[in-house]
Amino acid sequence: MLYMSAAREDGRRKPAGVFYFHIQEPRAKMDKASGRVPLPEEPADPVPADPFLAEVEKEIRKQFRLKGRMVDDPETVEEIAGEFQKTSDVVNLTRSRDGGLRGDVMTEAEFEELEQAAAEKVVSLCADLAGGRIDIRPMKEGDWTACQYCDYQSVCRFDRSFRGCRYEEIDE
């Protein structure tokens, strides 16, 4: 969101969307239930290679879908999501029977509100840092916490049994 805001400073650009893309080696998630990948102790699957490869490619393509939000504008949607009848392969977007869109779209006003909230958060964080406040406040959403994947747990000293140590709860 911050990069997009910086790109808009000249006033000539309008936002189309903001997306997060996790860079990693794609992996096809195939399971026994699909009948596509045999377990080592089972005989080889009799399904021809072409349907198998098509299934693998489909699973890998899912991992490259853009995650984020975009402006609910017909031209913007077509440019980002491409042409699709029911569900886009590019973004989390579904077209209903009446032509309406559901998924990761928001109005221009909602998008501007999100951009403003992000800018206010940056100002608040910078003021906290300048004021010497550097509390350890890892994010938590439901049962998931940022600590689960953190490489710095051994030096972080985050411990909920100490006063002031608490998670930053994320509401979906």
N, C-alpha and C positions, 0 to 999 in steps of 0.2 A: 504494500500500500504506500509506503514511504517513497519508493522509487517512482511509482506512478505519480504521486503528488509532485515530486521534483520535476518530472517531465512535463507537467501541466502548468508550471509556474509562469510561462510566457502567455498563458491565456488562450493559445491557439488550438490546443488539443482538448478533446473530450475523452473521458474514460470509456473503455470498452469492457474491461474486466481486470481482475487480479487473480492470478493462479499460482498455486504451489506445485512444484514438480519435484518429486523425490528422485534423485539420481542414484540409481542402483542397477545392478545386473538383473534383468527380468527373469522370473522363474514361473514356469507353468505349474499351476496347482492342480494336479490330476490325482484322482483317488480311485480306490478299488470300485466304488459304486458306479463310476462312469464307465467301467469296463474297458478303459482305454490303455491303462498302464498296468501290466501284470506285476504282482509281487514276486520277489526272487524265487520263492518256492513253488510258484504256479507255472503251468505251461505257457508258452507264448500266446498272446492274444491273436485269434484268427482274423481280426478286422484288418483290412488292407491299410497300407501305410498312408495313403492320401487322406482318408477321413481322420486318421490319427494326427497327421500334421496340421490339418485344418483346425482340429480341436486345440492343439498346442498353440497355434498362431492366434486363435481367438482368445485364449487365456492370457497370452502375452500382451495382446492389444489392450485388454482390459486394464492392465497395469500402467499403460501409457495415457489413460484418460486424464484430462486436466481436472484438478481439484481447486475450487475457489468460487468466485462469484463473477457474474457478468451482467451488464445492463440489459434489461428486457426491452430491446429495440429490434424489430424484425431484421434490419440490415446487419446489425451487430451479431445477432444470433446466427444468421446465415454465414457470415464471414468466419466466425469462430467454430460453430458446431457443424458447419457444412449442411448439405441437404440430407434430411432424414424424414421418415414417415412417422415412426412411433418413438424410437429411442435413439439418441445420438451415440455414436461410438467414440466421440471426441470428448464430450463433457457430460456431466450428470444432468441430463435434460430429457424430458418426456413430453410428447405432444398428445394432448387429449383429443377426443373425437371432435370436439367443437373448435379445434385449432389452437386452444390455449396451451401455454407452456407451464410445466411444473419442474422444479429442480433448483439448480443453482443460479437463478436469475433474480434480480431486484430492480426496482424502478430507479430512475436517475436520482430522484430525491433520496431514496434509501441509500444509494451508493454514496452520495455526497455526505449523508449523515454518518456513514461508516468511515469515510475518509476523515471527516472532522473529529470523530471519536479517536481514531488512530493518532491524529496530530496532537490532540489533547493529552493522550497517554504518553507520547514522547516528551512533551513539555513537562508533565508530571514526573516522569522517570529521571529526566535531566535535573530537575529541581531537587529531587531526592538525592541523587548522586552528588550534586554540588553542596548539598546540606550535610553530607557525610552519612546518609542513610543507605546502607547496602545490605539490608536484611536478606536472608536466604529464604525465598518464597517460591519453591518449585510449583509448577502447574499441576493441577489434579482435575481429571474429568471422570466422574463415576468412580470406578475401581482403578483406572489407569493413572499413573503418576509419571512425571518426567524422570523421577529418581530411578525408575525401573531400568532405564537404559543409559544412565549417566556414568561416564568414565571417571568421575571425580568423587565418588562416594567416600573413598577412604580419607580424603582431605576436606570434604565439604563441611562436616560438623553439623549437618542438619539432623536434628533429633527432636521429634515431637514431644518428648518428655521434658524438654527445656522450655521455659517461658519465652514466648515470642516466636518460637518456631512453629509455623503453620503453613498449610498449603494455600496457594492461590486457586480457589475453586472456579472452574469454568462451567458456566451454564450454557447448555446447547440451545 
